[in-house]
Amino acid sequence: DEINQQRQWCRANLAIEKRYADPTLAKSILSINDQQALSQLEEVLTLIEQKYYTTIDYASLLRSALLQLTAILDHPDIQNLYPIDAEGLNKLKQKITHAQEFLADQKDSRRENIVSTAISISQFDSTSGLQAWPILEMAYAIAQSLDTYSYLLSPSQYQVLQDRLTGFYVGIGVDIIPDKEYSIVFDVIDQSPAKKAGIEPGDFLIQAGGHDLSGLSVEKIGEYLSVKKGETLSLIVRRNQQEFSVKVHSEIIDAPSIRNVQRLG
């Protein structure tokens, strides 16, 4: 049981790390009012009911979402993104703990329980002006609690997806995949700044902009690689056990859907 609880806690922290890999997330959450947040949560639940491939365990989703909320409140970097004081933080934690205790006594849970829990938690402090925050966090957490491949895109992430689908985005032109310690360059787009700087598939990314990339998720590394168009980024790359530094600038990348064509046989 103890190991299982630790695993669930790790998963909750990984989920919020992926979520907050988007540095604009907090700003977008703060721009939404209570009713808009509640509508978004309702829409997420409706889409899950309509589209998800198997029976939904609402109790399990709610437990996971509350655990993610707890992980967020224990994360100082995320706390600093929101205008909440120590008293407000304690009130919110008490609301979440109460919801967890109430859920533990319930044999079953329905969609309405998720909505009512989100509303109850959001009323932690009428003076903070942060009522929409816990509701939206519930929406993101519910989506991420379904399975490894399901998640709710932030407005910024959605725009990046649309840009990539059109084949154009601002970046340096590399695709990366995680490895044991450092992420490895999977592909380099032709005529991109990374290609011109001499970065090759198989290279390991060691540092970006002075940040050590050891053990970081692809999402977090993507945050450090994301600089505005025209800005220069310093990288340390490892190839064949040798490390070297390169400077690349960010520009609009034209990424074709098909990059390598071969004739077999």
Rosetta blueprint (number, residue, H / E / L):
1 D L
2 E H
3 I H
4 N H
5 Q H
6 Q H
7 R H
8 Q H
9 W H
10 C H
11 R H
12 A H
13 N H
14 L H
15 A H
16 I H
17 E H
18 K H
19 R H
20 Y L
21 A L
22 D L
23 P L
24 T L
25 L H
26 A H
27 K H
28 S H
29 I H
30 L H
31 S L
32 I L
33 N L
34 D H
35 Q H
36 Q H
37 A H
38 L H
39 S H
40 Q H
41 L H
42 E H
43 E H
44 V H
45 L H
46 T H
47 L H
48 I H
49 E H
50 Q H
51 K H
52 Y L
53 Y L
54 T L
55 T L
56 I L
57 D L
58 Y H
59 A H
60 S H
61 L H
62 L H
63 R H
64 S H
65 A H
66 L H
67 L H
68 Q H
69 L H
70 T H
71 A H
72 I H
73 L H
74 D L
75 H L
76 P H
77 D H
78 I H
79 Q H
80 N L
81 L L
82 Y L
83 P L
84 I L
85 D L
86 A H
87 E H
88 G H
89 L H
90 N H
91 K H
92 L H
93 K H
94 Q H
95 K H
96 I H
97 T H
98 H H
99 A H
100 Q H
101 E H
102 F H
103 L H
104 A H
105 D L
106 Q L
107 K L
108 D L
109 S L
110 R L
111 R H
112 E H
113 N H
114 I H
115 V H
116 S H
117 T H
118 A H
119 I H
120 S H
121 I H
122 S H
123 Q L
124 F L
125 D L
126 S L
127 T L
128 S L
129 G L
130 L L
131 Q L
132 A H
133 W H
134 P H
135 I H
136 L H
137 E H
138 M H
139 A H
140 Y H
141 A H
142 I H
143 A H
144 Q H
145 S L
146 L L
147 D L
148 T L
149 Y L
150 S L
151 Y L
152 L L
153 L L
154 S L
155 P H
156 S H
157 Q H
158 Y H
159 Q H
160 V H
161 L H
162 Q H
163 D H
164 R H
165 L H
166 T H
167 G L
168 F E
169 Y E
170 V E
171 G E
172 I L
173 G L
174 V E
175 D E
176 I E
177 I E
178 P L
179 D L
180 K L
181 E L
182 Y L
183 S L
184 I E
185 V E
186 F E
187 D E
188 V E
189 I L
190 D L
191 Q L
192 S L
193 P H
194 A H
195 K H
196 K H
197 A L
198 G L
199 I L
200 E L
201 P L
202 G L
203 D L
204 F E
205 L E
206 I E
207 Q E
208 A E
209 G L
210 G L
211 H E
212 D E
213 L L
214 S L
215 G L
216 L L
217 S L
218 V H
219 E H
220 K H
221 I H
222 G H
223 E H
224 Y H
225 L H
226 S L
227 V L
228 K L
229 K L
230 G L
231 E L
232 T E
233 L E
234 S E
235 L E
236 I E
237 V E
238 R E
239 R E
240 N L
241 Q L
242 Q E
243 E E
244 F E
245 S E
246 V E
247 K E
248 V E
249 H E
250 S L
251 E E
252 I E
253 I E
254 D E
255 A L
256 P L
257 S L
258 I L
259 R L
260 N L
261 V L
262 Q L
263 R L
264 L L
265 G L
